[in-house]
Amino acid sequence: MEATRERKTTLIDLLDRILDKGAVIDADVIITVSGVPLIGLKLRAMLASIETMIEYGMWADWDKAIRAAASEEEKKKLAQEIALLQGETPLFQCAVSYWQSAGACPAWTYGTLTLTDAAIRIHQREPLACLVAVRFEDLAGYSLEYGAISTAAEPTGYLHLVQTDGSVSVLHPDTPEQVISCISAEMNRRKLRWAPVECRARMPENYRKCVAKET
């Protein structure tokens, strides 16, 4: 078979070929100075994407070790999160933003809302910390209102959990209606009463001021 040369091949074509199929380099290199050979290099290398190498059985041990380490790290985080529940049984979980009004700069903090058989808990993963814990017996009511932080954004649900001591926890869950439904079911099971209450602000006043300044 006679070798052929494709003159229209570009650098992008070469990179695509290397990532898709791989390339093997087998070369003998001798470095000389003034005609005197000084350094010899015998090179055998394969260039390919990680996915291609794993497909052909290369770096399988490395891939297995990386996956095992990631799995172990996830197990440790999960164990720490379970410890935050203090022995309570989780019933429902979803992603949530929690309004932290304390401190010099009030802001939303992203975390996970966990509804257990005893309380509503919100924690963040990095660094792992419990942001808020409200027991069902301490709930007095709630308010769900829809609003957007800007004219370009789609309206989303902001959930205000009103407690018996007058404090309010402001949440922005992914599925606010489902959160309310799950809390209501647990409140009914415990024969506790809570009802919708009026909330004049769709979101914390400080947050609205920050948004107004940015826009």
N, C-alpha and C positions, 0 to 999 in steps of 0.2 A: 504494500500500500504506500502510495506516495504522499508525503506530508504536504499539507496545504496551509495557507496563511490567510486569515481573515483580516483585511486591511481596514474594515469599517468598525472593528471592535473598539468600544470606548471604555473609559475607566469604570463607568457605571456597570457596563456589561461584565467586566472582569470581576468587580466586587460581587455582583449578583451570582456569578458562576462559583466564586469561592464560597459564598455563604450557603448556596444551595447544594452544590456537589462536593466542594472542597478542592484543594490543590495540593499535590505532593512535590516537595522540592528535594532533589537529590543532587548535591553538588560537591565538588572538590575544589577548594580555593587555596592558592598558594600566594602569599604576600612576599614579594622580593624587594630588596633595596640594592641598587647598583648591580643588578644581575645576580645577587646572592639571596637564595631563598631563606627567609627568616621564620615565617609563621605558616603553618599548614592548618587548614580547616576542612574537616569532612562534615558536611551538613546534610542531615536528613530531617525534614520537617513536614508537617501537614498543617495546612491552613484551612479552617472551616469554622462554621458557626457551632456553638455549643450544642444546639439541637441536632445538627448533622453528626457531630462526633458521638453523641449519646446514641443516636439511631444506629450507628455502625459499631457499637460496643466499646467505644473509647470513652474514657473518663466516667465509666459507670460507677466506680467506687467513689469518685469525687461527688457525683450527683447524688448518690445514696447518702453520703455523709452530710451533705448540705441539707437535704430533705429531713434527715433524722434530727439535725441540730435545730432546724426551724420548728419541727414538730415538738421537740422537747421544750423549746422556749415558749411555744404556745400553751403547752400543758402547764408550765409554771405560772404563766399569766392567768390562765383559767383557774388554777388552784388559789391564787391570790385573790381573784375576784370572788370566788366562792366564799373565801374567808371573810370578805367584807359583808356578806349576807348574814353573818353571825348565826348560822345554823338554820336560817329561814329557807323555805322551799320556794324557788322561783316559779312564777306562773306565766309571766309574759315579759318580753323584752323588745325594745326598739331603740333606734338611734334618737338622740334628743339634743337640743341646745338648751342650756340652763343659764338664766340671767343672774350674774353675780354682781350685786350692787355694792358690795363691800370693797373697800380699797380706794386708792386714788383715782383709778381709771376703771369704772364699771364696764363690763363687757360680757358678751356671750361666751360660754365655755361649752365645748362639744364633749359629749359623753354618751353613756348608755343608761336608759331608764329600765329598771327592773321592778316589776310588780311581784311581790312575794306574798306569802300567806299571812304576813303581819304588817307590812309597810310598803311604801313607795320609796324606792331608793334610786339615786342617780350617782354614778361614779364615772371618773375619767380613767383612761388606761395609761396614758403617758403624761406625767408620772401617775401611778396608780393612787387614787385618793377618792374618798367618799365626799361628794359635794353636798348632798342633802338626803335626809331620811325623814319621812313623814308617816307616822302611824295612822291607820284607818280611824282610830278613835279620836284623833286630833283634827280630822277633816270636818269642815263646816259647810263648804260649798265650792262651786267652781264657776268659771266664766270662760267660754270659748268664743273668741271673736277672730274675724279674718281681716288681715291687713297686709300691706306691702311696705317695705322699707324705702321704696322709691317708685316713681311713676312707671318705670320700665319693668319692674319686677311683678311676677304673678302673686296674687294674694294667697297667703298661707295661714294656717290656724295657729293662734297663740292661746295656750291654755294657762289659766290662772287658778292655782289651787289655794283656796282660802282656808286658813286654819282657825281653830277655836280661839286662839290667843290674838287673832286679828292680823297675823302675819300672812303674807302672800308669796307663794313660790311661782315664778313665771317660767313656763316651759314652752319650747317650740319643737314638739315631737314630729316625727315623720308621718304618723297616723294618729292625729289627735282624737278623732271620733272613736277609733278602736281603743285608745287609752281610756277614754271616758267610759266606754262600754265595759271594759274589764274592771275598772275601779267600781263602777255601779254594781256589777255582779257580786263583787266581794263585799261591798257595803250592805247589799241586800241579804247576803248570806249571814252576815253578822247582825242583821236587823238594826243597822245604823242608818240614820237619815242624813242626806246631804242634798242640796238642791242648787239649781242655777242661781247666780247672784249677778247683780249689775256691776259692770266694770267699765269705767268711763274711758280708759286709755287702752288702745289695742296693744300697746307695748310700753315698756318703761319710759318715763319721761326723759330721763337722761339719755337713753338710747336714741329717742326721737330727735333730741337736740344735736347729738353727734352726727346723725344722718343729715340733718338740715345744714350743718356746717360744711359737710363734705360736698353736698350738692350745690 
